[in-house]
Amino acid sequence: MYERMGRLAFFAGVIISILLGWMDLPQATLILVIIGVVVGLLNVTAKEAQSFLIATLVLVSAGVALSGAMGEPIKSILQAFIALTASAAVVVALKEVYSIEKAR
């Protein structure tokens, strides 16, 4: 059940990110951050954590580096998606730190 809820939260975040390319939704970034936290808690397993964190790092770095070269809709979509994945990455990173310390 939690896995499905995490998957649905991720897809909702992707849809909101795409909509933000053409619409201005109030409080959308806050909503994406909250959805990202849910995704980080429910959707990323310990086995997937390292790959997820590396992929998020690449996405954020590329998004920042390329944001000036993109048109406005694509730039808005990418910024929204980064808000979603970065907040999920913070949760996953904290879970990883906790599990490392717990193992000691």
Buried (B, 14 or more C-beta within 10 A) or exposed (E): EEEEBBEBBBEBBBEBBBBBBEEEEEEBBEBBBBBBBBBBBBBBEEEEBEEBBEEBEEBBEEBEEEBEEBEEEEBBBBBBBBBBBBBBBBBBBEBBEEEEEEEE
